[in-house]
Amino acid sequence: MSPKSRLYTLVKAWKNKPFQEVRDACGDPWLGLSNQALEEHQSWSKRQAISHEPIFNCKGTKLTGSLFRPLLTTSDMQLLRLFMEGLDTIAYWYRSGRFIPGILPIPTYAIASSGYVDAMSELILNSRLPVGLVSIGIQSIPEPDSADACKEGLLRLRRLGVLLHFLTFTGSIEELQWITEMQLEGVHIDMSQMREREMASDALSQLRQSPYSPTQIYASNIGLVKDLENASTLIADHSYGGLMMSPVSRHQMLQINDSRIAKAIFSLHPHQHPNQNGDK
């Protein structure tokens, strides 16, 4: 049996278990975990990996979500396990009284695979999370030969109440057409790339072409004060990156004090209004 098949079997066996018991269930013999694997899992749980990047509104006054970074670079064997952990974290925040939406990046090939979509759908349904808390982050537009399968996979996930984000917008015509066709809820623009080259203004304006468009703009990878200025010029709805706050553990995310973060972020900006002496 291949590793992918074992993961899918895990999902099928686990789907009827109460979602809040996922950590206890990981030790059950029916999962087929060895003692060594169980110890490694428990060790991981105790470490509380620094995996969740906080997302704020552009002014830094409100925590608006989180990006689960391990899924950005996951291998095929770990994809479903990490997806499960991402859902478990969103549920943990929800049970703790915090409504923190989570973006779970998924490679395009998995979206185009009916097997992966079946497994992810079962996990999402079993999580019993409210609509709007789970978002799928697409990392690239699909190749022509897999475009229809990818579109079908995204539509299946959307019918479950999942929001759809595009994580690597560069302003190309192909990306704009795809974003418009799929009516994505979030488009992420890398601010470090905007430092190096000018993104076509017409590409950005088309993202906001209609006031009724569901698409919101996320300014990502903010590392310099200049990036914050560019995000403000862009009229981004959300922003995240090292200058806003570095990734944290899932428990630390619950401790984020919005007003304290806002004070720290605003201290980086020059005062916008002159004082009585005319100085800034």
Backbone as CSV, one residue per row, in Angstrom:
resi,resn,N_x,N_y,N_z,CA_x,CA_y,CA_z,C_x,C_y,C_z
1,MET,0.852,-1.198,0.000,0.000,0.000,0.000,0.883,1.241,0.000
2,SER,0.588,2.208,-0.854,1.417,3.401,-0.956,1.143,4.331,0.210
3,PRO,2.091,5.266,0.506,1.860,6.243,1.584,0.590,7.041,1.370
4,LYS,0.300,7.395,0.095,-0.912,8.169,-0.180,-2.147,7.357,0.183
5,SER,-2.125,6.068,-0.124,-3.271,5.211,0.192,-3.465,5.098,1.694
6,ARG,-2.354,5.001,2.426,-2.478,4.916,3.893,-3.094,6.181,4.454
7,LEU,-2.695,7.339,3.919,-3.261,8.595,4.394,-4.756,8.650,4.096
8,TYR,-5.129,8.207,2.906,-6.542,8.251,2.554,-7.342,7.300,3.433
9,THR,-6.775,6.139,3.750,-7.430,5.195,4.653,-7.602,5.812,6.032
10,LEU,-6.588,6.553,6.469,-6.664,7.250,7.758,-7.863,8.198,7.776
11,VAL,-7.988,8.967,6.700,-9.088,9.938,6.630,-10.435,9.230,6.632
12,LYS,-10.540,8.157,5.839,-11.810,7.438,5.762,-12.203,6.851,7.119
13,ALA,-11.218,6.314,7.854,-11.514,5.703,9.150,-11.843,6.745,10.196
14,TRP,-11.262,7.940,10.036,-11.368,8.970,11.084,-12.582,9.873,10.909
15,LYS,-13.219,9.836,9.715,-14.201,10.863,9.391,-15.387,10.888,10.345
16,ASN,-15.762,9.740,10.952,-16.922,9.719,11.837,-16.585,9.992,13.296
17,LYS,-15.283,10.200,13.569,-14.889,10.528,14.937,-15.222,11.993,15.234
18,PRO,-15.616,12.317,16.461,-15.821,13.729,16.814,-14.536,14.504,16.561
19,PHE,-14.660,15.671,15.922,-13.461,16.400,15.498,-12.599,16.836,16.674
20,GLN,-13.240,17.181,17.811,-12.460,17.672,18.935,-11.587,16.587,19.568
21,GLU,-11.755,15.347,19.154,-10.977,14.272,19.738,-9.793,13.863,18.871
22,VAL,-9.438,14.725,17.906,-8.394,14.329,16.974,-7.076,14.015,17.659
23,ARG,-6.736,14.750,18.708,-5.444,14.505,19.356,-5.475,13.181,20.111
24,ASP,-6.625,12.854,20.739,-6.725,11.578,21.419,-6.768,10.433,20.406
25,ALA,-7.474,10.677,19.315,-7.634,9.621,18.319,-6.314,9.229,17.693
26,CYS,-5.340,10.136,17.685,-4.058,9.835,17.048,-3.326,8.715,17.755
27,GLY,-3.750,8.379,18.962,-3.081,7.289,19.648,-3.810,5.974,19.534
28,ASP,-4.961,5.960,18.859,-5.737,4.731,18.762,-5.071,3.725,17.834
29,PRO,-5.123,2.427,18.184,-4.471,1.405,17.351,-4.998,1.351,15.932
30,TRP,-6.293,1.726,15.709,-6.842,1.595,14.365,-6.176,2.517,13.366
31,LEU,-5.440,3.521,13.860,-4.727,4.400,12.939,-3.471,3.742,12.380
32,GLY,-3.026,2.677,12.997,-1.844,1.997,12.502,-0.552,2.701,12.854
33,LEU,-0.556,3.566,13.871,0.657,4.270,14.264,1.500,3.404,15.191
34,SER,2.794,3.376,14.945,3.693,2.674,15.850,3.907,3.513,17.096
35,ASN,4.468,2.905,18.141,4.752,3.649,19.359,5.698,4.805,19.085
36,GLN,6.671,4.559,18.209,7.624,5.611,17.892,6.918,6.779,17.205
37,ALA,6.016,6.472,16.266,5.290,7.532,15.574,4.396,8.300,16.546
38,LEU,3.779,7.567,17.475,2.922,8.211,18.461,3.737,9.154,19.337
39,GLU,4.919,8.711,19.771,5.778,9.561,20.591,6.207,10.802,19.826
40,GLU,6.494,10.643,18.521,6.885,11.793,17.713,5.733,12.787,17.597
41,HIS,4.514,12.238,17.452,3.358,13.124,17.352,3.144,13.884,18.658
42,GLN,3.224,13.192,19.784,3.040,13.847,21.076,4.123,14.892,21.313
43,SER,5.354,14.580,20.884,6.439,15.541,21.022,6.141,16.788,20.202
44,TRP,5.608,16.570,18.973,5.257,17.715,18.134,4.182,18.566,18.815
45,SER,3.196,17.908,19.407,2.111,18.644,20.058,2.636,19.501,21.199
46,LYS,3.584,18.954,21.958,4.129,19.701,23.083,4.960,20.886,22.618
47,ARG,5.613,20.739,21.470,6.461,21.830,20.982,5.640,23.026,20.552
48,GLN,4.390,22.798,20.128,3.555,23.882,19.617,4.312,24.646,18.532
49,ALA,4.454,24.034,17.397,5.256,24.577,16.302,4.831,25.992,15.940
50,ILE,5.823,26.809,15.610,5.583,28.198,15.201,5.206,28.167,13.724
51,SER,3.929,27.987,13.452,3.482,27.681,12.095,2.431,28.640,11.545
52,HIS,1.896,29.508,12.380,0.722,30.288,11.987,1.090,31.766,11.866
53,GLU,0.970,32.294,10.633,1.321,33.700,10.402,0.079,34.566,10.562
54,PRO,0.090,35.492,11.537,-1.087,36.338,11.763,-1.312,37.307,10.601
55,ILE,-2.567,37.533,10.275,-2.968,38.482,9.239,-3.804,39.568,9.899
56,PHE,-3.511,40.825,9.568,-4.204,41.964,10.160,-4.889,42.780,9.069
57,ASN,-5.802,43.673,9.491,-6.275,44.656,8.528,-5.098,45.590,8.216
58,CYS,-5.229,46.407,7.176,-4.050,47.132,6.683,-3.513,48.137,7.708
59,LYS,-4.372,48.605,8.604,-3.919,49.536,9.633,-3.344,48.824,10.848
60,GLY,-3.467,47.524,10.883,-2.927,46.779,12.012,-3.767,46.855,13.264
61,THR,-5.016,47.289,13.133,-5.861,47.456,14.316,-6.698,46.226,14.642
62,LYS,-6.686,45.226,13.769,-7.541,44.060,14.018,-6.905,42.815,13.401
63,LEU,-6.878,41.729,14.169,-6.458,40.427,13.657,-7.580,39.876,12.781
64,THR,-7.277,39.571,11.517,-8.333,39.150,10.593,-8.183,37.719,10.098
65,GLY,-7.078,37.040,10.444,-6.927,35.671,9.976,-5.538,35.128,10.232
66,SER,-5.272,33.972,9.631,-3.988,33.302,9.815,-3.662,32.481,8.584
67,LEU,-2.364,32.428,8.243,-1.885,31.583,7.152,-1.099,30.429,7.755
68,PHE,-1.506,29.193,7.424,-0.834,27.998,7.956,0.360,27.675,7.055
69,ARG,1.540,28.117,7.458,2.715,28.097,6.600,3.245,26.698,6.238
70,PRO,3.162,25.683,7.103,3.718,24.379,6.716,3.153,23.814,5.418
71,LEU,1.915,24.170,5.084,1.322,23.650,3.855,1.903,24.293,2.600
72,LEU,2.668,25.378,2.751,3.275,26.024,1.586,4.364,25.164,0.962
73,THR,5.010,24.348,1.792,6.161,23.569,1.314,6.013,22.083,1.618
74,THR,4.821,21.612,1.833,4.624,20.220,2.238,4.889,19.250,1.092
75,SER,5.251,18.044,1.462,5.404,16.983,0.473,4.055,16.314,0.238
76,ASP,3.987,15.514,-0.804,2.760,14.801,-1.137,2.313,13.899,0.017
77,MET,3.272,13.254,0.690,2.939,12.323,1.777,2.342,13.026,2.986
78,GLN,2.732,14.282,3.219,2.296,14.990,4.427,1.091,15.881,4.208
79,LEU,0.640,16.016,2.971,-0.373,17.011,2.650,-1.643,16.849,3.476
80,LEU,-2.235,15.653,3.480,-3.496,15.456,4.202,-3.305,15.567,5.711
81,ARG,-2.169,15.078,6.223,-1.921,15.188,7.666,-1.843,16.654,8.087
82,LEU,-1.122,17.476,7.311,-1.009,18.892,7.652,-2.329,19.622,7.451
83,PHE,-3.085,19.219,6.436,-4.409,19.816,6.235,-5.297,19.531,7.447
84,MET,-5.207,18.319,7.965,-5.954,17.933,9.162,-5.533,18.780,10.361
85,GLU,-4.217,19.009,10.500,-3.713,19.816,11.611,-4.178,21.266,11.488
86,GLY,-4.202,21.780,10.241,-4.689,23.139,10.039,-6.138,23.294,10.446
87,LEU,-6.979,22.341,10.051,-8.387,22.375,10.458,-8.536,22.254,11.966
88,ASP,-7.728,21.398,12.558,-7.787,21.193,14.003,-7.447,22.480,14.740
89,THR,-6.487,23.247,14.211,-6.109,24.506,14.843,-7.234,25.528,14.754
90,ILE,-7.868,25.636,13.588,-8.989,26.571,13.437,-10.106,26.204,14.414
91,ALA,-10.359,24.896,14.556,-11.382,24.432,15.503,-10.975,24.743,16.940
92,TYR,-9.680,24.623,17.243,-9.175,24.939,18.584,-9.418,26.411,18.909
93,TRP,-9.146,27.305,17.976,-9.418,28.725,18.198,-10.918,28.965,18.364
94,TYR,-11.717,28.309,17.530,-13.164,28.506,17.580,-13.724,28.044,18.924
95,ARG,-13.267,26.888,19.421,-13.729,26.384,20.718,-13.228,27.248,21.862
96,SER,-12.140,27.993,21.614,-11.599,28.879,22.654,-12.251,30.250,22.622
97,GLY,-13.237,30.424,21.737,-13.981,31.680,21.707,-13.423,32.717,20.754
98,ARG,-12.475,32.331,19.870,-11.918,33.277,18.905,-12.313,32.853,17.494
99,PHE,-12.906,33.777,16.767,-13.331,33.530,15.394,-12.192,33.972,14.483
100,ILE,-11.191,33.089,14.281,-9.996,33.415,13.503,-10.006,32.579,12.218
101,PRO,-10.306,33.190,11.073,-10.283,32.427,9.816,-8.874,31.931,9.503
102,GLY,-8.779,30.745,8.950,-7.490,30.167,8.606,-7.381,29.887,7.121
103,ILE,-6.239,30.259,6.528,-5.974,29.976,5.116,-5.049,28.766,5.047
104,LEU,-5.495,27.721,4.363,-4.738,26.489,4.236,-4.261,26.355,2.785
105,PRO,-2.966,26.598,2.513,-2.463,26.517,1.133,-2.487,25.077,0.618
106,ILE,-2.972,24.907,-0.592,-3.047,23.582,-1.218,-2.495,23.682,-2.643
107,PRO,-1.588,22.781,-3.041,-1.056,22.825,-4.409,-2.142,22.518,-5.436
108,THR,-1.956,23.049,-6.631,-2.969,22.915,-7.676,-3.234,21.455,-8.036
109,TYR,-2.184,20.627,-8.040,-2.383,19.234,-8.434,-3.345,18.518,-7.488
110,ALA,-3.350,18.910,-6.207,-4.258,18.269,-5.248,-5.699,18.715,-5.484
111,ILE,-5.883,19.984,-5.853,-7.230,20.480,-6.148,-7.804,19.766,-7.368
112,ALA,-6.920,19.416,-8.320,-7.372,18.750,-9.539,-7.569,17.250,-9.355
113,SER,-7.235,16.724,-8.169,-7.367,15.288,-7.903,-8.657,15.016,-7.142
114,SER,-9.539,14.196,-7.716,-10.803,13.892,-7.046,-10.564,13.171,-5.719
115,GLY,-9.503,12.359,-5.657,-9.198,11.662,-4.411,-8.844,12.609,-3.289
116,TYR,-7.995,13.584,-3.578,-7.641,14.573,-2.558,-8.851,15.409,-2.162
117,VAL,-9.637,15.820,-3.143,-10.814,16.647,-2.847,-11.813,15.861,-2.008
118,ASP,-11.991,14.569,-2.295,-12.859,13.723,-1.474,-12.395,13.728,-0.019
119,ALA,-11.091,13.521,0.171,-10.537,13.449,1.529,-10.666,14.786,2.241
120,MET,-10.328,15.887,1.560,-10.432,17.204,2.185,-11.878,17.555,2.504
121,SER,-12.782,17.170,1.625,-14.206,17.447,1.869,-14.695,16.744,3.131
122,GLU,-14.298,15.487,3.308,-14.708,14.737,4.497,-14.145,15.363,5.763
123,LEU,-12.890,15.805,5.689,-12.289,16.450,6.855,-12.990,17.766,7.181
124,ILE,-13.316,18.544,6.153,-14.000,19.823,6.385,-15.387,19.592,6.974
125,LEU,-16.130,18.635,6.411,-17.458,18.344,6.937,-17.391,17.872,8.381
126,ASN,-16.404,17.030,8.689,-16.282,16.497,10.033,-15.856,17.558,11.039
127,SER,-15.208,18.628,10.560,-14.764,19.685,11.482,-15.936,20.471,12.056
128,ARG,-17.058,20.490,11.332,-18.264,21.204,11.781,-17.990,22.681,12.062
129,LEU,-17.078,23.267,11.309,-16.737,24.680,11.495,-17.738,25.566,10.759
130,PRO,-18.004,26.769,11.272,-18.925,27.683,10.586,-18.390,28.096,9.216
131,VAL,-19.288,28.441,8.326,-18.903,28.943,7.012,-18.075,30.219,7.175
132,GLY,-16.990,30.320,6.424,-16.154,31.517,6.467,-14.894,31.371,7.280
133,LEU,-14.776,30.286,8.061,-13.576,30.104,8.876,-12.464,29.371,8.134
134,VAL,-12.809,28.628,7.088,-11.814,27.848,6.357,-11.656,28.406,4.951
135,SER,-10.412,28.717,4.584,-10.102,29.168,3.227,-9.032,28.265,2.635
136,ILE,-9.152,28.003,1.347,-8.135,27.260,0.604,-7.271,28.271,-0.147
137,GLY,-5.960,28.168,0.015,-5.037,29.054,-0.684,-4.443,28.347,-1.892
138,ILE,-4.771,28.817,-3.101,-4.259,28.219,-4.332,-2.916,28.876,-4.659
139,GLN,-1.907,28.064,-4.951,-0.564,28.592,-5.087,-0.178,28.920,-6.520
140,SER,-0.941,28.460,-7.507,-0.667,28.787,-8.905,-1.913,28.493,-9.718
141,ILE,-2.037,29.157,-10.872,-3.176,28.841,-11.729,-2.908,27.493,-12.404
142,PRO,-3.948,26.730,-12.684,-3.739,25.376,-13.226,-3.237,25.401,-14.664
143,GLU,-2.540,24.339,-15.042,-2.149,24.157,-16.435,-3.401,23.855,-17.262
144,PRO,-3.364,24.182,-18.565,-4.567,23.983,-19.401,-5.139,22.569,-19.338
145,ASP,-4.267,21.555,-19.253,-4.774,20.182,-19.282,-5.458,19.762,-17.979
146,SER,-5.251,20.540,-16.906,-5.900,20.207,-15.634,-6.860,21.301,-15.165
147,ALA,-7.107,22.292,-16.018,-7.922,23.447,-15.616,-9.351,23.034,-15.257
148,ASP,-9.963,22.185,-16.068,-11.351,21.786,-15.797,-11.461,20.981,-14.501
149,ALA,-10.510,20.072,-14.282,-10.533,19.267,-13.056,-10.310,20.149,-11.832
150,CYS,-9.418,21.129,-11.967,-9.149,22.043,-10.853,-10.380,22.893,-10.552
151,LYS,-11.033,23.369,-11.600,-12.238,24.174,-11.409,-13.327,23.361,-10.710
152,GLU,-13.487,22.118,-11.102,-14.487,21.258,-10.475,-14.161,21.025,-9.004
153,GLY,-12.872,20.809,-8.700,-12.468,20.610,-7.310,-12.740,21.836,-6.458
154,LEU,-12.442,23.018,-6.986,-12.686,24.255,-6.244,-14.179,24.489,-6.021
155,LEU,-14.987,24.204,-7.030,-16.438,24.378,-6.890,-17.015,23.413,-5.850
156,ARG,-16.486,22.194,-5.810,-16.931,21.233,-4.794,-16.618,21.750,-3.393
157,LEU,-15.419,22.292,-3.219,-15.030,22.814,-1.906,-15.850,24.064,-1.556
158,ARG,-16.108,24.881,-2.552,-16.887,26.099,-2.300,-18.302,25.761,-1.836
159,ARG,-18.862,24.681,-2.372,-20.213,24.278,-1.953,-20.265,23.874,-0.483
160,LEU,-19.111,23.595,0.105,-19.047,23.282,1.535,-18.894,24.533,2.393
161,GLY,-18.837,25.706,1.758,-18.669,26.947,2.500,-17.226,27.395,2.627
162,VAL,-16.332,26.770,1.854,-14.918,27.137,1.887,-14.687,28.365,1.013
163,LEU,-13.876,29.317,1.505,-13.498,30.492,0.716,-12.238,30.168,-0.081
164,LEU,-12.056,30.848,-1.202,-10.942,30.554,-2.106,-10.034,31.771,-2.249
165,HIS,-8.710,31.542,-2.068,-7.712,32.605,-2.187,-6.663,32.222,-3.226
166,PHE,-6.128,33.233,-3.900,-4.979,33.031,-4.792,-3.773,33.697,-4.137
167,LEU,-2.727,32.917,-3.862,-1.649,33.372,-2.976,-0.481,34.045,-3.684
168,THR,-0.406,33.970,-5.011,0.801,34.448,-5.695,0.460,35.306,-6.902
169,PHE,-0.335,36.330,-6.722,-0.751,37.183,-7.842,0.412,38.043,-8.332
170,THR,0.685,37.969,-9.644,1.767,38.763,-10.237,1.247,39.785,-11.238
171,GLY,-0.053,39.772,-11.502,-0.630,40.756,-12.417,-0.773,40.288,-13.839
172,SER,-0.555,39.017,-14.125,-0.646,38.533,-15.501,-2.104,38.475,-15.959
173,ILE,-2.286,38.547,-17.271,-3.633,38.498,-17.844,-4.302,37.162,-17.524
174,GLU,-3.523,36.074,-17.584,-4.073,34.745,-17.307,-4.587,34.655,-15.873
175,GLU,-3.824,35.216,-14.938,-4.257,35.200,-13.540,-5.527,36.012,-13.351
176,LEU,-5.590,37.201,-13.976,-6.777,38.050,-13.854,-8.013,37.352,-14.398
177,GLN,-7.856,36.703,-15.541,-9.001,36.001,-16.137,-9.484,34.883,-15.227
178,TRP,-8.528,34.158,-14.647,-8.886,33.034,-13.782,-9.538,33.514,-12.488
179,ILE,-8.982,34.582,-11.891,-9.537,35.143,-10.656,-10.957,35.648,-10.891
180,THR,-11.153,36.320,-12.037,-12.479,36.849,-12.372,-13.475,35.721,-12.611
181,GLU,-13.035,34.708,-13.344,-13.931,33.586,-13.657,-14.354,32.840,-12.395
182,MET,-13.404,32.612,-11.495,-13.693,31.839,-10.290,-14.249,32.705,-9.153
183,GLN,-14.226,34.043,-9.321,-14.723,34.961,-8.295,-14.106,34.642,-6.922
184,LEU,-12.775,34.656,-6.896,-12.053,34.322,-5.669,-12.287,35.383,-4.592
185,GLU,-12.312,34.912,-3.347,-12.568,35.833,-2.233,-11.319,36.602,-1.802
186,GLY,-10.127,36.083,-2.090,-8.905,36.755,-1.658,-7.807,36.645,-2.700
187,VAL,-7.077,37.746,-2.923,-5.916,37.759,-3.820,-4.733,38.339,-3.052
188,HIS,-3.631,37.589,-2.998,-2.468,37.979,-2.215,-1.367,38.508,-3.138
189,ILE,-0.834,39.689,-2.808,0.203,40.331,-3.617,1.452,40.479,-2.763
190,ASP,2.566,39.957,-3.251,3.838,39.983,-2.523,4.431,41.388,-2.594
191,MET,4.519,42.069,-1.432,5.018,43.435,-1.406,6.515,43.518,-1.690
192,SER,7.267,42.470,-1.395,8.697,42.497,-1.685,8.934,42.509,-3.195
193,GLN,8.051,41.877,-3.961,8.167,41.915,-5.416,7.777,43.273,-5.968
194,MET,6.848,43.945,-5.303,6.459,45.282,-5.761,7.585,46.283,-5.568
195,ARG,8.481,46.016,-4.606,9.657,46.878,-4.430,10.568,46.790,-5.645
196,GLU,10.662,45.578,-6.209,11.622,45.324,-7.281,11.080,45.685,-8.656
197,ARG,9.778,45.646,-8.824,9.219,45.976,-10.136,7.823,46.554,-9.946
198,GLU,7.430,47.374,-10.868,6.104,47.992,-10.809,5.065,47.030,-11.385
199,MET,4.050,46.779,-10.616,2.946,45.968,-11.132,2.003,46.875,-11.903
200,ALA,1.559,46.415,-13.037,0.709,47.235,-13.900,-0.512,47.748,-13.143
201,SER,-0.731,49.063,-13.203,-1.842,49.670,-12.459,-3.192,49.172,-12.959
202,ASP,-3.286,48.876,-14.289,-4.568,48.399,-14.801,-4.903,47.019,-14.268
203,ALA,-3.849,46.207,-13.993,-4.087,44.880,-13.417,-4.665,45.011,-12.019
204,LEU,-4.123,45.953,-11.245,-4.619,46.157,-9.885,-6.029,46.744,-9.897
205,SER,-6.278,47.668,-10.832,-7.606,48.297,-10.865,-8.685,47.284,-11.242
206,GLN,-8.322,46.307,-12.072,-9.316,45.303,-12.472,-9.718,44.400,-11.315
207,LEU,-8.845,44.264,-10.310,-9.215,43.469,-9.141,-10.373,44.117,-8.389
208,ARG,-10.495,45.435,-8.514,-11.564,46.172,-7.830,-12.546,46.768,-8.837
209,GLN,-12.662,46.117,-9.974,-13.470,46.670,-11.055,-14.923,46.866,-10.639
210,SER,-15.448,45.949,-9.869,-16.843,46.040,-9.454,-16.935,46.227,-7.940
211,PRO,-17.758,47.181,-7.504,-17.929,47.362,-6.052,-18.600,46.166,-5.388
212,TYR,-19.205,45.301,-6.213,-19.892,44.123,-5.678,-19.004,42.877,-5.714
213,SER,-17.759,43.047,-6.161,-16.848,41.910,-6.239,-16.539,41.382,-4.838
214,PRO,-16.503,40.051,-4.674,-16.195,39.494,-3.351,-14.697,39.498,-3.044
215,THR,-13.863,39.873,-4.024,-12.412,39.749,-3.875,-11.838,40.819,-2.956
216,GLN,-11.057,40.371,-1.968,-10.322,41.288,-1.109,-8.834,41.116,-1.365
217,ILE,-8.078,42.214,-1.200,-6.653,42.204,-1.504,-5.852,42.041,-0.219
218,TYR,-4.917,41.095,-0.249,-4.015,40.828,0.873,-2.596,41.229,0.470
219,ALA,-1.979,42.114,1.238,-0.584,42.502,1.014,0.287,41.562,1.840
220,SER,1.065,40.714,1.158,1.848,39.696,1.862,3.330,40.066,1.911
221,ASN,4.054,39.355,2.771,5.510,39.487,2.866,5.940,40.925,3.138
222,ILE,5.277,41.577,4.076,5.639,42.944,4.444,6.839,42.897,5.390
223,GLY,7.992,43.406,4.900,9.213,43.356,5.693,9.822,44.714,5.971
224,LEU,9.401,45.749,5.217,9.932,47.096,5.374,8.786,48.087,5.527
225,VAL,9.098,49.265,6.099,8.084,50.309,6.213,7.580,50.698,4.826
226,LYS,8.470,50.658,3.828,8.067,50.964,2.448,6.963,50.017,1.983
227,ASP,7.017,48.770,2.432,5.984,47.802,2.052,4.628,48.203,2.618
228,LEU,4.631,48.738,3.834,3.378,49.208,4.423,2.816,50.384,3.633
229,GLU,3.714,51.257,3.183,3.277,52.397,2.383,2.687,51.922,1.055
230,ASN,3.346,50.924,0.433,2.822,50.379,-0.825,1.468,49.712,-0.613
231,ALA,1.326,49.003,0.522,0.049,48.347,0.822,-1.054,49.381,1.008
232,SER,-0.705,50.514,1.616,-1.685,51.579,1.809,-2.070,52.202,0.468
233,THR,-1.073,52.404,-0.402,-1.345,52.938,-1.742,-2.223,51.982,-2.537
234,LEU,-1.986,50.709,-2.328,-2.742,49.660,-3.005,-4.173,49.563,-2.476
235,ILE,-4.413,50.202,-1.338,-5.686,50.112,-0.615,-5.984,48.650,-0.302
236,ALA,-4.975,47.958,0.216,-5.147,46.555,0.578,-6.109,46.431,1.757
237,ASP,-6.859,45.343,1.762,-7.799,45.096,2.856,-7.108,44.440,4.048
238,HIS,-6.061,43.641,3.771,-5.363,42.896,4.818,-3.866,42.931,4.524
239,SER,-3.059,42.709,5.557,-1.611,42.690,5.362,-0.978,41.748,6.378
240,TYR,0.147,41.156,5.973,0.881,40.278,6.872,2.328,40.170,6.417
241,GLY,3.183,39.767,7.349,4.611,39.654,7.065,5.407,39.915,8.330
242,GLY,6.720,39.801,8.221,7.577,39.920,9.395,7.471,41.247,10.120
243,LEU,7.206,42.340,9.384,7.093,43.649,10.026,5.807,43.751,10.840
244,MET,4.765,43.061,10.405,3.509,43.069,11.154,3.653,42.184,12.391
245,MET,4.008,40.915,12.175,4.260,39.966,13.259,4.775,38.674,12.656
246,SER,5.788,38.105,13.285,6.335,36.833,12.836,5.359,35.705,13.153
247,PRO,5.512,34.536,12.498,4.634,33.397,12.804,4.667,33.022,14.280
248,VAL,3.557,32.516,14.764,3.407,32.165,16.180,2.817,30.756,16.271
249,SER,2.762,30.233,17.488,2.101,28.949,17.704,0.596,29.168,17.773
250,ARG,-0.140,28.076,17.723,-1.593,28.225,17.732,-2.092,28.769,19.070
251,HIS,-1.409,28.466,20.169,-1.808,29.015,21.461,-1.453,30.495,21.540
252,GLN,-0.285,30.881,21.030,0.102,32.289,21.051,-0.862,33.146,20.242
253,MET,-1.443,32.559,19.189,-2.394,33.314,18.381,-3.578,33.791,19.232
254,LEU,-3.966,32.981,20.184,-5.079,33.362,21.057,-4.729,34.535,21.955
255,GLN,-3.417,34.758,22.184,-2.992,35.797,23.110,-2.752,37.137,22.438
256,ILE,-2.898,37.197,21.113,-2.612,38.447,20.404,-3.599,39.515,20.852
257,ASN,-3.037,40.622,21.300,-3.840,41.762,21.725,-3.852,42.761,20.576
258,ASP,-4.998,42.929,19.953,-5.058,43.767,18.758,-4.561,45.190,18.999
259,SER,-4.979,45.795,20.107,-4.602,47.185,20.349,-3.101,47.320,20.543
260,ARG,-2.462,46.350,21.185,-1.018,46.403,21.387,-0.280,46.294,20.064
261,ILE,-0.760,45.385,19.185,-0.146,45.229,17.874,-0.299,46.513,17.082
262,ALA,-1.487,47.112,17.121,-1.721,48.343,16.376,-0.777,49.445,16.837
263,LYS,-0.571,49.557,18.141,0.313,50.585,18.666,1.737,50.394,18.155
264,ALA,2.180,49.132,18.108,3.535,48.852,17.629,3.663,49.170,16.142
265,ILE,2.634,48.839,15.361,2.698,49.091,13.919,2.636,50.580,13.621
266,PHE,1.750,51.298,14.308,1.632,52.724,14.042,2.883,53.493,14.459
267,SER,3.652,52.947,15.394,4.881,53.617,15.817,5.912,53.629,14.693
268,LEU,5.720,52.778,13.674,6.646,52.735,12.543,6.350,53.831,11.524
269,HIS,5.167,54.419,11.579,4.774,55.424,10.603,5.140,56.826,11.083
270,PRO,5.548,57.713,10.174,5.686,59.120,10.556,4.312,59.708,10.820
271,HIS,4.229,60.697,11.692,2.942,61.331,11.984,2.431,62.023,10.729
272,GLN,1.160,61.875,10.471,0.590,62.395,9.239,0.184,63.866,9.334
273,HIS,0.057,64.401,10.543,-0.414,65.773,10.709,0.679,66.613,11.368
274,PRO,0.939,67.820,10.874,1.970,68.662,11.496,1.513,69.154,12.860
275,ASN,2.476,69.389,13.740,2.126,69.963,15.031,2.025,71.480,14.927
276,GLN,1.897,72.150,16.041,1.678,73.595,16.017,2.869,74.352,15.452
277,ASN,4.050,73.772,15.499,5.239,74.425,14.966,5.456,74.132,13.480
278,GLY,4.552,73.326,12.911,4.682,73.010,11.502,5.571,71.817,11.223
279,ASP,6.113,71.189,12.298,6.970,70.027,12.099,6.118,68.789,12.000
280,LYS,6.680,67.755,11.338,5.948,66.483,11.250,6.366,65.611,12.394
